[in-house]
């Protein structure tokens, strides 16, 4: 029996192969007599899971040797506080506001440092991306914050800005929660990246932090020890008990990603090609439709989160009911913006997007 297609923005779909393997290993991981949830995080069994997950993530994302990979807790939302506690030194940080998440980030950071808004697309309803050449960066920010993919508004930077070309020596901090591992990262332009795992990596509860070594060791005195990046790095993410099961599922997902191939590519490169094909298929249909519309400027459209609206919103309930009956789940848009949203993360196969497009077409015909 085919499982329904889950278009949730997060917690989101996990690859079926990963769920099957986790189910098979639930009561006894590799003959240990224990579930992963029952293991000591300092025991040899879990240490092997952790080390493999870290190594696989470093390989998949081509993380340079001078970056530390941290497995933390608190989600991307907590990182809005943890980042300025570690990097701001109580001084100032610049923010590029392109949607709900970057707006939350700058508001939270204001509790710990001075905040400067270098650019914003609020005036157009977060439907386009301000060109880096137009940013008004401050003189000496400790870091520049960017949400590289906005889950709610569906805008994504197709290329990360080169701050040095803009005359800025500050490190770029990216929140890549909702498109991590969907495309390569240009680490030459990034000082730190963070993201909650529950969209493209695994279950809620695990947070990924990839931080350049020279940025460690500057936490404010008020920073909780468990959130001090240097302490976490020095203790291999085990200063406190880490989210062990989340790391395990993430590790299985990394192994799944390494097995993926597409057009002669593998790993993240294969996923990028697949994700581009999925996004092109869905946006292509919406753009020619008389019933559906997407508000985002084409050059800034997210490959992961596709918001759309029915021109006649009195049809919304009927649309969602019909979708559910077809096994197309969780298409309702975020409560703050309404409409619909299809999140087509790595775990969503092309067949799922095709099934959605088929339904969109048939529903439109019945309402014409």
C-alpha positions as CSV (number, residue, x, y, z in Angstrom):
1,X,0.0,0.0,0.0
2,X,1.4,3.4,-1.0
3,X,1.7,5.9,1.9
4,X,0.0,9.3,1.5
5,X,2.2,12.2,0.3
6,X,2.9,14.5,3.3
7,X,3.4,18.1,2.3
8,X,3.9,19.4,5.8
9,X,6.3,22.2,6.4
10,X,7.7,20.6,9.5
11,X,7.8,18.3,11.3
12,X,7.9,16.9,7.8
13,X,8.1,13.7,5.9
14,X,11.1,11.4,6.5
15,X,12.3,9.0,3.8
16,X,10.3,5.8,4.0
17,X,13.5,3.7,3.9
18,X,14.7,5.6,7.0
19,X,11.5,4.9,8.9
20,X,11.6,1.2,7.9
21,X,15.2,0.8,9.1
22,X,14.4,2.7,12.4
23,X,11.4,0.4,12.9
24,X,13.5,-2.7,12.3
25,X,16.1,-1.5,14.8
26,X,13.7,-0.2,17.4
27,X,14.0,-2.9,20.0
28,X,17.5,-4.1,19.3
29,X,20.2,-1.9,17.6
30,X,22.7,-4.1,15.9
31,X,22.6,-6.9,18.5
32,X,23.2,-4.5,21.4
33,X,20.0,-5.6,23.1
34,X,19.0,-2.0,23.4
35,X,16.9,0.5,21.5
36,X,18.9,3.6,20.6
37,X,16.6,5.6,22.9
38,X,17.8,3.5,25.8
39,X,21.6,3.8,25.2
40,X,24.0,5.9,27.2
41,X,25.2,8.8,25.1
42,X,28.7,8.0,26.3
43,X,28.6,4.3,25.5
44,X,30.5,2.8,22.6
45,X,27.3,2.0,20.7
46,X,26.0,5.5,20.6
47,X,29.4,7.1,20.2
48,X,29.7,5.0,16.9
49,X,26.3,6.3,15.8
50,X,27.3,9.9,16.6
51,X,30.7,9.7,14.9
52,X,29.2,8.2,11.7
53,X,26.5,10.8,11.5
54,X,29.0,13.7,12.0
55,X,31.3,12.2,9.3
56,X,28.5,11.6,6.8
57,X,27.2,15.2,7.3
58,X,30.6,16.6,6.8
59,X,31.0,14.6,3.6
60,X,27.5,15.4,2.3
61,X,27.8,19.2,2.8
62,X,31.5,19.3,2.1
63,X,32.1,21.1,5.4
64,X,35.7,22.3,5.6
65,X,38.0,21.0,8.3
66,X,38.1,24.4,10.1
67,X,34.4,24.2,10.8
68,X,32.9,22.4,13.8
69,X,29.7,20.4,13.5
70,X,27.5,20.6,16.6
71,X,24.4,18.6,17.4
72,X,22.3,20.7,19.8
73,X,18.8,21.2,21.1
74,X,16.3,24.1,21.0
75,X,15.5,24.3,17.3
76,X,16.2,27.2,15.0
77,X,14.0,29.4,17.2
78,X,16.4,29.0,20.2
79,X,19.4,29.7,17.9
80,X,17.9,33.2,17.4
81,X,19.1,33.8,21.0
82,X,22.1,31.4,21.1
83,X,23.8,33.0,18.0
84,X,24.0,36.6,19.5
85,X,24.9,35.2,22.9
86,X,28.0,33.5,21.1
87,X,28.9,35.9,18.3
88,X,27.7,39.4,19.1
89,X,30.1,40.2,22.0
90,X,27.3,42.5,23.1
91,X,27.9,44.8,20.2
92,X,26.0,44.9,17.0
93,X,24.7,42.6,14.2
94,X,23.1,43.2,10.8
95,X,20.0,41.5,9.6
96,X,18.5,41.0,6.2
97,X,14.7,40.5,6.8
98,X,13.0,38.5,4.1
99,X,10.2,36.8,5.9
100,X,8.7,35.7,9.3
101,X,11.8,33.7,10.4
102,X,14.4,36.4,9.8
103,X,12.1,38.9,11.4
104,X,11.8,36.7,14.5
105,X,15.6,36.4,14.5
106,X,16.3,40.2,14.6
107,X,13.7,40.7,17.3
108,X,15.2,38.1,19.5
109,X,18.8,39.2,18.9
110,X,17.7,42.7,20.1
111,X,17.7,41.3,23.7
112,X,21.5,40.7,23.6
113,X,23.0,43.2,21.1
114,X,22.3,46.2,18.9
115,X,20.4,45.2,15.8
116,X,20.7,46.9,12.4
117,X,18.3,46.1,9.6
118,X,20.5,46.1,6.5
119,X,17.6,45.3,4.1
120,X,14.0,44.2,4.2
121,X,11.3,43.1,1.7
122,X,8.5,43.8,4.1
123,X,7.1,46.5,1.8
124,X,6.2,44.0,-0.9
125,X,4.9,41.4,1.5
126,X,8.0,39.3,1.5
127,X,7.6,38.3,-2.1
128,X,11.0,39.2,-3.5
129,X,14.6,39.3,-2.3
130,X,16.5,42.5,-1.9
131,X,19.7,42.4,-4.1
132,X,22.8,42.4,-2.0
133,X,24.1,45.4,-3.8
134,X,21.2,47.4,-2.3
135,X,21.9,46.3,1.3
136,X,22.8,49.1,3.8
137,X,25.4,47.2,6.0
138,X,26.6,48.9,9.1
139,X,30.3,49.8,9.6
140,X,31.4,47.0,11.9
141,X,28.8,44.3,12.6
142,X,29.9,41.2,14.5
143,X,27.9,39.1,12.0
144,X,25.3,39.4,9.2
145,X,22.3,37.2,9.6
146,X,20.3,35.8,6.7
147,X,17.5,33.2,6.5
148,X,18.5,31.6,3.3
149,X,15.1,29.9,2.8
150,X,11.9,31.4,4.4
151,X,9.6,28.5,5.1
152,X,6.4,30.5,5.4
153,X,6.7,33.0,2.6
154,X,8.5,30.7,0.2
155,X,11.5,32.8,-0.8
156,X,15.0,31.4,-1.2
157,X,18.4,32.8,-2.0
158,X,19.6,31.0,-5.0
159,X,23.1,32.2,-4.3
160,X,24.6,33.3,-1.0
161,X,26.0,36.9,-0.9
162,X,29.7,37.5,-1.0
163,X,30.0,39.9,2.0
164,X,33.7,40.7,1.2
165,X,32.6,41.9,-2.3
166,X,30.2,44.3,-0.4
167,X,33.1,45.6,1.7
168,X,32.1,43.8,4.8
169,X,34.5,41.5,6.8
170,X,31.8,40.2,9.2
171,X,30.9,36.5,9.0
172,X,27.7,35.5,7.3
173,X,25.3,33.5,9.5
174,X,22.6,31.6,7.7
175,X,19.5,29.9,9.0
176,X,19.3,27.0,6.6
177,X,16.6,25.1,8.5
178,X,14.3,24.4,5.6
179,X,16.7,23.7,2.8
180,X,19.7,22.1,4.5
181,X,21.0,19.2,2.3
182,X,18.8,20.2,-0.6
183,X,21.6,22.1,-2.4
184,X,25.4,22.7,-1.8
185,X,26.6,25.4,0.6
186,X,29.4,27.8,-0.4
187,X,31.3,27.7,2.8
188,X,33.8,30.3,1.5
189,X,31.0,32.8,2.1
190,X,29.6,31.4,5.4
191,X,30.9,31.8,8.9
192,X,28.1,29.8,10.5
193,X,25.0,27.9,9.5
194,X,22.2,26.5,11.8
195,X,19.0,24.8,11.3
196,X,16.3,22.7,13.0
197,X,16.3,19.1,11.7
198,X,12.6,18.6,11.4
199,X,12.2,19.7,7.8
200,X,14.9,17.9,5.8
201,X,16.9,15.9,8.2
202,X,14.8,14.0,10.8
203,X,12.6,14.5,13.8
204,X,12.0,17.7,15.8
205,X,14.4,18.1,18.7
206,X,17.7,18.1,17.0
207,X,19.4,21.3,15.8
208,X,22.4,21.4,13.5
209,X,25.1,24.1,14.0
210,X,28.1,24.3,11.7
211,X,30.5,27.0,12.9
212,X,33.9,28.2,11.9
213,X,36.5,27.6,14.6
214,X,37.7,31.2,14.8
215,X,34.2,32.3,15.9
216,X,34.3,30.1,19.0
217,X,35.2,31.3,22.5
218,X,33.4,34.6,22.5
219,X,30.2,33.8,24.4
220,X,28.7,36.4,26.7
221,X,28.9,35.7,30.4
222,X,25.2,35.4,30.4
223,X,25.2,32.6,27.9
224,X,24.1,29.3,29.4
225,X,26.9,26.7,29.5
226,X,24.9,24.2,27.4
227,X,24.6,26.8,24.6
228,X,28.2,28.0,24.6
229,X,29.5,26.8,21.2
230,X,33.1,26.4,22.4
231,X,32.0,24.2,25.3
232,X,29.7,22.1,23.1
233,X,32.5,21.8,20.5
234,X,35.2,20.9,23.1
235,X,32.9,18.1,24.4
236,X,31.9,16.7,21.0
237,X,28.3,17.8,21.4
238,X,28.0,15.9,24.7
239,X,28.5,18.7,27.3
240,X,24.9,17.9,28.2
241,X,22.9,14.8,27.0
242,X,22.3,15.3,23.3
243,X,19.1,14.4,21.5
244,X,20.3,10.9,20.9
245,X,17.4,9.5,18.9
246,X,17.3,12.6,16.7
247,X,21.0,12.2,15.9
248,X,20.3,8.5,15.1
249,X,17.5,9.3,12.7
250,X,19.5,12.1,11.1
251,X,22.4,9.7,10.7
252,X,20.1,7.2,8.8
253,X,18.9,10.1,6.7
254,X,22.5,11.1,5.8
255,X,23.2,7.5,4.7
256,X,20.0,7.6,2.6
257,X,21.1,10.9,1.0
258,X,24.5,9.3,0.2
259,X,22.7,6.5,-1.7
260,X,20.7,8.9,-3.9
261,X,21.6,9.3,-7.5
262,X,20.2,11.5,-10.3
263,X,21.5,12.1,-13.8
264,X,24.9,10.8,-12.9
265,X,25.1,12.8,-9.7
266,X,25.0,11.6,-6.1
267,X,24.3,12.9,-2.6
268,X,23.4,16.5,-2.3
269,X,24.1,17.3,-5.9
270,X,21.6,14.6,-6.9
271,X,19.1,16.1,-4.5
272,X,19.6,19.5,-6.0
273,X,18.8,18.2,-9.5
274,X,15.8,16.3,-8.2
275,X,14.5,19.3,-6.2
276,X,14.8,21.6,-9.2
277,X,12.8,19.2,-11.3
278,X,10.1,19.0,-8.6
279,X,9.9,22.8,-8.2
280,X,9.8,23.4,-11.9
281,X,7.0,21.0,-12.3
282,X,4.8,22.6,-9.6
283,X,5.6,26.2,-10.4
284,X,5.1,25.6,-14.1
285,X,1.6,24.3,-13.5
286,X,0.6,27.1,-11.1
287,X,1.9,29.8,-13.4
288,X,-0.3,28.7,-16.3
289,X,-3.4,28.1,-14.1
290,X,-6.4,30.3,-14.0
291,X,-7.4,29.2,-10.5
292,X,-4.1,29.1,-8.6
293,X,-1.5,31.8,-8.1
294,X,1.9,32.1,-6.5
295,X,3.0,35.6,-5.3
296,X,6.8,35.2,-5.2
297,X,9.0,36.8,-7.8
298,X,10.4,33.9,-10.0
299,X,14.0,34.6,-9.2
300,X,13.4,34.3,-5.5
301,X,11.1,31.3,-5.4
302,X,11.9,28.5,-2.9
303,X,12.5,25.0,-4.2
304,X,11.3,23.6,-0.8
305,X,8.2,25.6,0.2
306,X,5.7,26.6,-2.4
307,X,2.9,28.9,-1.2
308,X,-0.1,29.3,-3.5
309,X,-3.6,30.6,-3.3
310,X,-6.9,29.8,-5.0
311,X,-8.2,32.9,-6.7
312,X,-11.6,32.0,-5.3
313,X,-10.9,31.3,-1.7
314,X,-14.4,30.2,-1.0
315,X,-13.2,26.9,-2.5
316,X,-10.4,26.4,0.1
317,X,-12.2,23.9,2.3
318,X,-13.4,21.8,-0.7
319,X,-9.9,21.9,-2.1
320,X,-8.3,20.6,1.1
321,X,-11.0,18.0,1.6
322,X,-10.4,16.7,-1.9
323,X,-6.7,16.6,-1.4
324,X,-6.9,14.6,1.8
325,X,-9.2,12.1,0.1
326,X,-6.4,11.7,-2.6
327,X,-3.8,11.1,0.1
328,X,-2.3,14.6,-0.3
329,X,-1.8,15.8,3.2
330,X,-1.1,19.0,5.1
331,X,-1.5,21.5,2.2
332,X,-3.0,24.3,4.3
333,X,-0.9,27.4,4.4
334,X,0.6,28.9,7.6
335,X,-1.9,30.6,9.8
336,X,-0.1,33.9,9.5
337,X,-0.5,34.1,5.7
338,X,-3.4,31.7,4.8
339,X,-3.8,30.1,1.5
340,X,-2.0,26.8,0.7
341,X,1.6,25.6,0.9
342,X,3.2,22.5,-0.5
343,X,6.6,21.7,1.1
344,X,8.5,19.5,-1.2
345,X,11.6,18.6,0.8
346,X,14.2,15.9,-0.1
347,X,11.9,13.1,1.2
348,X,9.1,14.1,-1.3
349,X,9.5,12.1,-4.5
350,X,8.8,13.5,-7.9
351,X,5.8,11.1,-8.0
352,X,4.3,13.0,-5.1
353,X,4.6,16.3,-6.8
354,X,3.1,14.8,-10.0
355,X,0.2,13.5,-7.9
356,X,-0.4,17.0,-6.6
357,X,-0.2,18.6,-10.0
358,X,-2.7,16.0,-11.3
359,X,-5.1,16.9,-8.5
360,X,-4.6,20.7,-9.0
361,X,-5.5,20.2,-12.7
362,X,-8.5,18.1,-12.0
363,X,-9.9,20.3,-9.2
364,X,-9.5,23.3,-11.5
365,X,-11.5,21.6,-14.3
366,X,-14.4,20.8,-12.0
367,X,-14.6,24.5,-10.9
368,X,-14.2,26.1,-14.3
